[in-house]
Amino acid sequence: MEKVIIVGSGCAGLTAAIYTARASFSPLVLEGREPGGQLSTTTLVENFPGFVEGIDGPTLIMTMKAQAERFGTRFAYSTVEAIEPCPGHIRVKVDGEWIETESLIVASGASARYLGLPGERQLVGHGLTSCATCDGAFYRNVPVCVVGGGDSAAEEAIFLTRFASKVYLIHRRDALRASAIMAKRVLDNPKIEPVWNSVVSEYLTDDAGEVRAVRLSDVKTGDQRELEVKCVFVAIGHSPNTKAFKGMLDMDEEGYLLRHDGTQTNIPGVFAAGDVADHVYRQAITAAGQGCAAALDAARYLANLEA
């Protein structure tokens, strides 16, 4: 019987591991198919407190992992397939086998939706990203584009006008899906140029493997053209990694886990932290803070079990 199992090894999961390990719970972290989460694909992180010159994303993750290991955290490259509540504990199906734990912290994160074009994965961090807040400052005084037409795309485009010389907003329709007030802000901004009825059909790179342009296809005429940009910000949403918990943990209509009384889910002893339950902030530092909160909530729960 484990005391604490943590699902996910991004900022939320690793922070939860550090706190529960220091509390002598010897947590087991199930890293899943993408150890480190989204941060492991980020080249440079400049907005995580404590690093004046910034820090490479994978380096930050490995440092946090080493810190968790120092206090007794155990790691397994395993994937959760299902969970099942039982009196006083939770059963977790891991790679086809059931294991038991007194508490479970779900920090499995969310995956940004991309366009599914060839070579896409290799370009993340090299002129392709899903986070303007994270990467916008790297593209000062150069043209960039945002792909999408909802509120998220509108917010990203407006934010990027602080840095970029020009922001192209590429949308497959001839009107934004964003709320009226957000759409007006976009259309009234002189640095934002909408590109209607268009989709990105190809990423074009320079000799260094960085994005230099995108090929656009007109959805009505089929005509194609190149648009020179230094970075593509894809803003078509995120998908929370909650498939294994469907039917057990309460979720909203988009699949994000619902919480009450801090990080507690609807199942006693199961807590949620980070992007798996947060579709608003989605930052490394907020995920870390939620991981801390989930660890403290789990510790209190375990103390009450023993009382």
N, C-alpha and C positions, 0 to 999 in steps of 0.2 A: 504494500500500500504506500503510494507516494503521498507526501504532504502537499506539494505544489507541483502542478504541471503547467508549463507556459507554452502556448501555441504561437509561434512566430519569433523571429530573431532580428527584428528591426529595432528602432529606438524605443518603442513602447515595451516590447518583449524583453530587451536587454536591460532596460532600467528596472523593470519588475524583477528580473533575475538578480540584479545587484542588491536590491532591497530585501528580497526574500532570502537570498543567500546569507546576507549579513545578519538576518534574524535566525540563522541556523536551521532553515527549513530544507536545505540541500535541494533546490528546485531542479526539475528536469525540463530542459528547453527542447521542444520539437521544432527544428529549423525549417522543415518543409522543403519544397522543391526550389525555392529562391531564397537561400540564406541571406540575411541582411536587409531584405525588403527593397523598397525603391531607392533607398539611400546608397545601396551598393552599386547602382548604375549612375550615380551623380559624380561628376569629375571634381568639382570644387564646391565646398559648403562655406559660405562667408557669414551666415546669419545664425550660427550656433554659438551661443555665448562661450567665451573663454579662449577663442582662437583668433588672435589679432589679425593674422595673415590668412585666415581661412584654413580649412583642412580638407583633404581629399575624402570623398564620401566613404569609399571602402576602408580607408585608414581609420576614420571615426568609428565605423562599425566594428572593426577588428580590435580597436582599443577598448571599446565598451565590452566586447566579448571577453577579452583578456581580464578586464576588471571583474566581470562576473565570475569567471573561472577561478580567480584568486580567492574568492570567498566560498568556493565549493559548488558552484553551478555545474551541472552535467548537461552535455549537449548530445543530441541524436539527430542524424539526417533522416528524419521520419516525417510522414505525412498523416494527419488526422483524417479519418474517413467518416466518423460518426461519434456521437456521445450519447450517453444514456444515464439519467439520474437514478440513483439508488438511495435507500435510507442511510444518511450519514456520509455518503461518498458519491463519486461520479465515475462511471465507466467510460473509458476512452478507447475507441477502436483505432489502432495505429498499425498501418501496413498489414492489415488483415488479422491482427491479434488484439485482444482486449486487455487493457491494463487499468488499474484502479488508482484513484487519487482522492484525497479529502477536499482539495480545492483545485480549481482550474481557472487560469487567466488566459482569455482569448485575445491575442494581439496579432492576429493573422494579416492585418493590413488590408489595403485595397490596391488594385492594379489599374493603372491609367489605361484608358482605351486609346489605342492608336489606330492607324488607317489600314494596317495589314499589308503594306507595300513591301516589295523586295528590299532586303538590306536594312530594314527599319531598326531592328534591335541593335545592330552595330553602330547606328548613328545617334542613339540616345547619349546625350552628353557631348556630342560633336556637331551641334547645330540642330538638334532635335530634342525637344523636351515637352513636358506636360505641366510645367510649373513656372509661371512668370515671376512669382514672388521669389522663387529660388534662383532663377537664372537671368532674369531681365537685366540686371545691372552689368552683366558681362557683354551686353550688346549696345553700348553707347554710340550714338551718332552713326548708326548703320541701319539699313532697312531690314525689317523682320515681318513675318506674317503670323496670323492667328487663324487656325482652322476651327470653324464652328459657328453657330448662330444663336445660341442660347445666352442666358444671363452670365454663365461662367466665361464664355468666349468674349462677351462684351466687357466684363470686368477685367479680363486679362489684357484686352486691347487697350483699354483706358489706362491701366497701370503701366503698360509698356511705353506709352507716350512720354513718360518721364525720362526715358533713356534713348529709345530708338529715334532715328531721323524720320522714319516713316513706318507706319503700321498698316499692313494690308490685312483686311478681314475677309477671309475666303469662306463663302457660304454657298451651298448647293442650291439654295432657293433664291428668290428675288426679293425677299423680305426677311428680317430677323425674327427668330422665335422668342427673343428676349422680351422682357416686360417693356411696356411702352416707355417708361422713364429711362431705362437702360439703353434702349434702342435710340432714343432721342439724344442721349449723351454721346453715343458713338457717332451718330450721323452729324452732330453739330461740332465734332472735334476736327479741326483742320489737319491734324497729323494722321488721322485714320481714313483710309480709303477702302470702301467696301468693294469686293470683287464678287459680283453676283453670278448665280447659275454656274458655278465652277467647282470642280473638285481637283485635288492634288493627285496626279496619276503617277508621278515619279519624283524622287529626290535626286538632285544633281549635285555632285561633289567636286571639290578641287583636288589637286595632286596630294594634298595632305589628308584627304579623307573627310574634310569638313564640308558642311552644306554651303553651296554657293548660290543655288537657285532651286526652284521647283518647276515642274512641268504641269501646267494647268490644262484641264479638258473642260470645254463648255458642255454642260449637260444637255443643252437644247440643240446645238449645231454640230457638236463633236469636234469643233476646231480646237487646236492645241497651240499653246504658246509658253514661252519661258518667262518666269518672273524672278528677278534677281533679289535674293534675300540672304541674310547671314544666319538666320535661325528660324525654325518652324516651331511654333507653340501650338500643340494640339490640345484643344479644349472641347472635347466631345464627351467628357464625363469619366467617372471612375467606376469600377466594379468591385464592391467589397468582397473579400475572400471568405464567404460564409456558407458555401455550398454544403460543407460537412455538418452544419448546424441547423439546416432547414428542418422545420417540423419540431424542433426542440427549443431553440432560443427565439424569443420574440424579435421581429425585425420590422423595419418600415417598408414601404412599397418598393424601395430601391434595393433592399437587402441589407441595409446597415443595422447592426445590432442596437436594440433599445436598452437603456439603462435607467435605473432609479436608485435613490439613496446612494449617490456617488457613482460607483462603477458596477454595482450589482445588476445582474441580469434577472430574468424571471425564474431561473433555477437557483436555489440556494447553493452558495459555494462556487458559483460560476461568475466570473467578472470579465469585463470587456474594457480594452484600452486601445487608444490610437485610432488609426484610419479605418479600422473595421467598424467603428461606431461613430466616427467623426467625419462628416462630409462638409464641414464648414471651414475649419482651419487648415487641416492637412499639412502641418509643418513638423519638422523633426523635433523641435523643442516642445511643442504642445503634445506630441505623441509621448515623449519622454516624461513629461509631467503627468500624463494620464497613466503611464506605466507605474510611476511611483504611487499614485493614488490607488491603483488596483492592488498593488503589493500591500499597502497599508490596510486596505479593506479586507484582503485575504487573511492577513495576520490577525486582525480582530475577529474574523469569522472562525479561524482555527482556535483562537483562545477561548471563544465561547463554546466550541465543540468540547473542549477539554474541561471546561468548568463544571 
